[in-house]
Each structure stands twice: as C-alpha cells, then as structure tokens.
Amino acid sequence: MKRQFDDILLGSIELFCLAAEFKSFTAAAVEAGVTPAAVSRSVSRLEERLGVRLFVRTTRQVRLTDPGQAYFAQCREALGRLVEAEREVTGQQLAPSGVLRISVPTPYGHCRVLPMLGDYRALHPQVQVEVHLSNRNIDFAEEGYDLAIRVRPPPDSNLIARKLEDAQLVVVATPAYLARCGTPATLADLAAHDCIQFELPSSGRRISWMFRQQGVDVELPTTGSYCLSDDVLGCVTLVRHGAGLLQTYRYIVEADLAAGALVEVLQDCAGRSRPVTLLYPQNRHVPLRVRSFVDFLVKRLASPMLYSPHIKEG
C-alpha cells in the first residue's frame, strides 16, 4: 500500500484535533507540550494540503468552519481507533476510556438517560460523556456521534439497532381540568376537549393519538387550542397547568400520576406504545466505551420478556 501520511502530517492532525477540542491554539499547545506557533503551523499545513479553511481565527477565539467540523469528526474517530487498536494489541485496554458522544431525544434524555449517567461514570470514570439533546436525526459520519437513541428510528442498513424498551402511551389531565371540562369516557368524547397538539419539526405534521379499542389499533387525529413543536416537554408543562388533555409517554408523567397531580383517562383504550431504539454505526471495530455504554443501557432498560436482547442489524 502506498504511504499517504508522513510523521509530520500525522502530528499535524493530532494538533489540529486538540485545537478543535479546546477551541484554542494556546490550550492545545499546552496540552501537547509545544508552542502555539507550532500548532498554528500544523493547522496551516493541513489547510494547504486540503485546500480549505479549517478554522475561523479572531483575536479572541478560533472556531471550526463547516469543512473543519466534518474533518474533525473523521480525524477524531480515526485517531481514537488507532489508540484503541494499540491498547488492544498490547493488552492495555483494561477499561473504557475517551469521549463518548451520544444523541438523545429531549424527553428521553431528561427522564431516562441523564439520571443514569452518574452511575455509568461511577463504573467507568475514564469515559467523558457528551450528550446532544435533540429530536432530529443525526448523521453519524458527518457529526462524529458514537450512539443515538431514537423513537421511530430511520431505516439505515449501516446502523446496528438495539431495542431498549416499549414506551407506553397514556392520556392525562389535571384533576382541575377534568372537574371543569368533564372526563372523556369514549374516543368520540375527545372532540369536545382541548387536546394539546405536538407538531413534528421534520414534516410539520401533527401527531395523531394512538389507541387500542377492542383489540384493534386506532390512530385518531385530535384538535385543541395549543400546538407545540420541537420540544415535547413543553406539552407536558401545559398539561401540568391544566391546559387540556395530552397523550404522552408514561415514563414522563409517572411521578405526576403517582402523586395525583395528573390523572390517566381512557384507560379502556390504552395499550399502545412506541419502541425506543439504540443506534450505532456498523463498524468492524466497536470502541470499548461504546460497547460498555450499550451493555449498561440494555441492562438498565431492556426487558427480556418483551423482545430478544440480541443486537440486530438494522
């Protein structure tokens, strides 16, 4: 195989990644034990080789350009694999380490994943965790994520999918709202109620509510005076303050239900759920930090009574 990189170029890539991580040539220089001028020369060398600007430089800070961000994601992954390959060969990879980047939907992050991260790091203190809370689908290759958790996972044959749980759906309201507007007894009664709407940012479509009526799955469009997009937890705030009825995931409101702050209605038509899936790239070499986090989440969340615990290729 023809040699593509010399020692100077590999060193330049390492210094570029440090500068991108610290957002500072000076901090990168301190970390690497070189001068800021050496970091600047290395970045300039890469920019000349690639024919693109990697950083926007000002007197106060440096920040990655869009091409720089894409290049950083790929370089960081490549360097991480080199380090882990060396540790694996020499037997030094005794514990997960490095930066773990995960993308999680906002409600699932707040109610499920974030409360568990302290326990995970207690088991694996050498792992640093970066969490991106968002409901959008991310690009693993372009954005440098290790893992993503999604409801309605996108079809992608290059991803491994591991089901975590079936998130149950419930319809809830405050006791005060039900005292004022009445308690719906049938699905037809929803037409007379304020049903808080959530609009999918990707399509602009309002989500239909899902029920199981006499063993038959039903999707029902509803109407109401309030419509939110992007942040599902905004809908939960509305329902907690008596704005109307809301269909949401049980895990979000289980504490409210237990305390009596919210009341579940239409229980005879309940039973629907959505699968929550853990996704990661189908690479031949999966970093130990990724494997350890997958095992941790599956042990905490997956129910063997509901589905096979084996990894499935998406």
N, C-alpha and C positions, 0 to 999 in steps of 0.2 A: 504494500500500500504506500502510495506517495505521501511524503510528510507534508502536512498542511500548516503546522504550528511549530514555531521555534520556542525556546525557553523565554525569550523576551516577550513574545506575544502572549504566551500563557500567563506570565506575570502581569502583563498589562490588563488582561481580562480579570484577574483576581483583584487588582487595584480598582478597576472600574466598578466591580461589584461592591467593593467596600464603600466607594464613594456614593454609589446609588443607595446602599443600605443606610448609611449615616447622613446622606444629603449634605455632605461636606467633604471637600478635599482635605481640609486640615484634620478632621476627625479620622478620616481614612488613613492619612499619613501616620498619625499617632498609633492607630491600631496595627499598622503594618511595620512600623519602625523605620519609616523613610521620611523624606521631606515632602511638603505639599507640592513643590515644584516637580518632584518625581511622579506624583500622582497625576498632575496636570499633563506632563509629557506623555504618560501612558495613555491617558484618555485621548489626547490629540493624535497619538499614533493609531489608535483604534478608529477614530473618526476619519483619518486619512485613508486607512485601509478599506473601510466600509463605504466611504463617500457620503456619509450622513452625519448630522449633528446628534450627539448622544445626550448632551446637557445644554440647558439654557443657563448661562452664567450671569450673575449680577454681583454687585459688591457685597451683598448680604447673604446670598444663598446660591446654591445650584439645584436645579431640578431637572428631571429626566424629560426629554422630548417624547413624543409618541413612539418613534422608532427606538429611542433609548429604552423606554419601558418594555417594549417587546423583546429587545435584545437582552436586557437584564433578566427577564423571566427565564429565557432559554439558557443564558450563561449560568445563572444561579442553580438551575436544575442540573446542568451538566457538571458543574464543579461539585455539587452535592453528591452526585452519583460517583464521581471519581474518589471522593473522600470515603464514601461508604464502601466502595469496592475494595479500597486499600485496607480499610479496617476489617472487612470480612475475610480477606485473604490472609491477613496477619493475625487474625483472631482477636483484634482489639475492639470489635463492635459488640461489647458486652451489654450495652444499654442504649435505648433510643436516644437520639440527640438531634440538634439542629432546629430549624424553624419549620413549624407545621402551619400551613396556610389553608384555612377552611372557609367555605361559603355556606351560609345557613339562612333560611327564611327567617324574617324578623320574629314572628311569634314562637316558632320552634326554638330559635336561639335563646330568647328570654326565658321560656318556660321549661326547656329540656336541656339544651347543650350547655349554656353558660353556667347554670348551677352545678354542673358536673366537672367543670374544668379544673377546679381546685383539687378535687380528688384524683383526677388524671395526673396532674403535675406532681402531686404527692408521691405517686407511683413512679413517675418519670421526670425528675427535676431537671434533667439536661435538655428537655424539649421546651422551646419557646413557641407559644401559640398565637397566631394572628387570625382573628375572626372577622369576616366580612358579613354583616347582616344586610341581606337584600333578598327580594323576591324574584330577581331576574336570573335568567340562565347565564352562567359564566362560560368563558372559553378557557379550558384548562391550558392549552398550549400557549395562547397569547397572554394570559394573565397570571400564569405561574401558580395556580392553586394545586394543592395536593388532593383535597377532598371537597365534595359538595353534598349537601343534604337537600333533597327536593321532594315536594309533593307534585304529582304528575311529572315524573322525570322525562326529559327529552329523549327521543329514540336516537341512540348513537352506538354503533357497533364497536366503537373504540373504548367504551366505558365498561367497567365492571360495576354491577348493581347489587347491593346488599340490602334487602328489606329490613327495616328496623322495627316498625310496628304498623298496625292499622289504627289510624287516628279517628276515633269515634266522633260523629257529629251530633250535636244537641241543639234544640231551640230553647232559648232562655229569655227571661224578662225579670224586672224587679217586681216585688210584691205590690209596690205602689202603682206601677203601670197597670198591672192586672186588675187591681182594685178599681182603677179609673176607667179602663177600657174593656175589661172583661177577659176571661181566659178562653182561648180558642179550643174548641172540642174536636173539630174536624179540619182537614186541609182547606176546605171551602171557606172556613171562617177567617183564614189569613187575608182574604181580600178586604176585610173591614179593619185591618190593623196596619200600623206603621211598621213595616218590615225593613230594617236597616240594610242598605244595599252595599255590596262591595264590587268595585269595577276592576277588572284585570288590566293592569297598565299596558301589557303587551298587545292586547286586542281591543281594549275599550268596551269589552262585553261584560255585562253584569252577570254575576254568578247565580245560576238557578239553585234553589234549595233542593236537597236530596232527601227522600223518604222511602220507607218500605211499608206499603199498605197491603195488608192481607197477603203477604208473601211476594208481592210484586214491587220491583224497584220503580220509583216515580221521581222525575225531575220536574220541579214546579217553579216557573217564574213568579216572583213576588214584586210588590210595589211598596214604596214608602217615601217619606219626606226627606230622608237623609241618604246620601250616597258618598262613599269614600273610595279612594284609590290608593294603591301603593302600600299603605300601612294597615294591616288587618287589625292591629291593636287599637287603632282609632275607633273602629266599630265597637270593640269591647268597652272602651271608655264611654261611648254613647249609651250602650245598653245598661251599663252600671249606673248611669244617671237618669234612667227612666225614659229614654227617648223612644223606645219601642221594643219590638221583638228582634232577636238575632239568632241566626244559625251559625254556630262556630264549633271549634273543636273542644271536646270535653276537657282535655288537659289544660286548656287556657283558663277555664272557669270553674274547675273542680273545687278550688278553695272557696269561691263565692257560693257555690251550691251547698257545700258542707256547712257554711256559716249562715245560710238562709238569706244572703244578700241578693241572690238570684234564684229563680225557680225554673225548673225544667217543665216545659209544656209539650203537648202532642207526643207523649211517650209511647202511645199505641202505634205511632207511625215512625218510631225511631229504628235504629239498627243499621244505618248506613255509615260508611267510613271511607277514608282515603288512605292509600298506602304511603308511608314515609320511607324514602329510599336513600341509601348512602351510595354515592357515586365516586369513582376514581379511575384514572386512566389505566388502560390495559397494557401496562409495561411489563417487560420480562423481569426487570429488577424493581421490586416494590420496596422503597426505603423502610427501614425498621420503625421509624417514627410513625409512618402511615399504617403499617401493619398493627402496631401496638394500639393506635387510636381506634382503628376498625374493631379490633378484638374488645377493647374497653367499651365502646358504644353498644356493640351487639350483646355483650354480656349484661349490660345495664338495661337495655331497651327491648331486645328481640325476645319474642315468645315462641318457643319451640312448639307450643300447642297450636299455633296459628299457621306456621309455614316452616319450610325446611331452613335450617340455619346455614346451609352451604352457600358459598359465593356462587352467584350466577353471572354469566357473561351476558351483558345487555345487547 
